[in-house]
Amino acid sequence: MSDNTFISEQEESENDDIYIDDTNQGEKVGFISTTTSIHFKKKNHIVSSYKKMKRWSVIEDKKLINAIKTYGTGNWSKIAQEVGGKRGKSQCSQRWTRCLNPEISHDKWTVEEDQNLLLLVEKYGLKSWRKIANSMGNRCDVQCRYRYQKIWRNGKYQMTKTKVELPSITSLIELIGTMTPNII
């Protein structure tokens, strides 16, 4: 086999434990023939996809809360170790900031929050959901993005149908004008 050829799937599965790719070039390292970094990305993607698909259990949530009480929110590697091997540091961070953090509101959106959201989207744009969430104070980035999508999908604010609240939201949507809902 030449230095730059791909290893077949059969060889890849037989040698999973000995792959070394320090060069990202598919060169031989010592006596071990390595693959390109594409193989590693594919293999790691499959592993990380498994982690992403599994729902959080009540026990994991409790472990996460206790680990945050112990380490704070600055050491996600240690927190992930405390939670267990199935969860990575980014999963722990996202679970906390988007779901378990007691500062995040899970109540229905108020008219004032909707107005503030629309103004912040106008100020920061459609790709700065973390900035928008930080400015909102009690909502996470995902909540803000989903709420904004719902407002645009409906074409107007339909959650509250009182005559006093509807015109203020409608006027804000008109103020934003031609912004397109290209949400990422």
N, C-alpha and C positions, 0 to 999 in steps of 0.2 A: 504494500500500500504506500502511495506517495505521501509526502508530508501534508499536502493541502487537500486530501480527499476526505469525504465524510465517512464516518464509520457507519456501517449498516445498522438498522434497528436491532437486529439480533445481537451483534457485537456490542451495541450500546447497552442493551439490557443486561448482558453478561458481565460487563465491566463497569456498572454504575458506581461502584464504590471506589474505583481507582482513577477517575477522571481528574486531571489537573489541567487547568487552562490559565497559566500565568501570562501568556503572550497574546491571547485573543486572535492568534493567527493560525491555529490548528497545527502547530509545529510539534515535533516530538520533544518530549521533556524526559531525559534519561531514557529508560527502556519503554516508557508508557507512551503510546500514541494518543494524542488528545484531539478533541473535536473543536470546532469553532464555538464561539460564545453563544451562537444561536441555540445549540443543543442545551446549554445550561439554562438559558432564558426559558426555553420550552419546559424543561423539567421543573424549574423553580415556579413557573406560572401554574403548573398543575398542582404543586404542593400548596402554593398560596391560594389558589382557587378553592381548594378543600377547606382551608381555614376560613375563607370568607363566607362559605356557604353554611356553615354550622351556626345555629342559633345560640345565643347566650343563655345559659341556665341561671336559675336563681342563685345557686351556689357560687357560680363564677361571678355574678354581680356582687354578692356579699364579699367574696375574696377581693374583688377590685376595690370596693369601697373601703375595706379594712387596709389594703395596701396603700391607698391614697392617704388615709389617716396617718399611716406610718411614715411614708416617704414624701408626701406632698405631690404636687402635679409636675414636678420637674425631672423626675427620674423614671421614665417610662420603661426602661430596660429592667430595672429591679421590680417594678410593679408587675410587668409581664411575667417575670419569674415567679412572683408570689401567686399570681392568678393560675398559672399552670402552663405546661408546654404547648398547649393547643393554641394559645393566644399570643400574638405578637405585640410589640410596643405600640404600633400604630393602631391596631385594633382596640387596645386598652384605652389609648388616648381618645379615639373617636367615640367609643362607648361612653366614656365619662363626659366628654364635652357635649355630646349630642343627646344623651339619654338620661344619665344618672346624676349629673350635676344638679344640686338642688336650686341653683340660681337660674336654671333654664325653666321657663314657663311652659307648661303643657296645656294651659287653658285655651279656650277659644280666643281667636284674635279679636281685639277691640277695633273700633273705628279709628281711634287715635294711632294704634299700632300700624294699621293699614296705611294711613296717611303718612306716617313717619317712614314706613317701608318704601312707599312710592317716591318720596322725596330723596331718600338715601340712594335708591337705584338711579335716580336722575343725577345725583351728585357723583357716585362712584362707578356707575356703569353696571353692565350685566355679568362681569367676570370677577367681581370683588365681593363675593358673598361673605367672606370672613370679616372684612372691614364693615360691611353692612351689619352683620350680626353683632360685632363689637359695639357699634354705634347704637344698635337697638337696646343692648344691655341684657335683656332677659330672653333672647331667642338665639338659637344656634343657626349656623350657616345653611344647613339643610332645610330647616323650618322656613327661613326667609325665602330661599329659592322656590320651595314648593308653594308657599303662599303667593308669591309673585306670579308663578305660573298659573295658579288657580284664578287669580284676578284677571290675567290676560285671556285665559281660556274662556272665561265667562263673558269677556268683553266689557264687563262692568262689575261693580261690587254688588253681589246678590245675597250675601250672608245676612245683612240687616236690611230690612225693607221699609224702614221709617222714612218719611219724607224729609226729615231734618238731616239725617246722616247721608242719604244717597246723593244729594247734589254735591256735597263736599268731595266725596270720592270721585264722582263723575268729573268734576272740574279738575281734579288732580290728574286723572287719566287723560283728559284733553290737554292739560298742560304738558304732559310728557309727549303727547302728539305722535309723531311718526316713529317713535322707538319701536323696533321690531322685537318680538319675543324670541330671539335666538339664544335660548338658555342652554348652557353646557353642563 
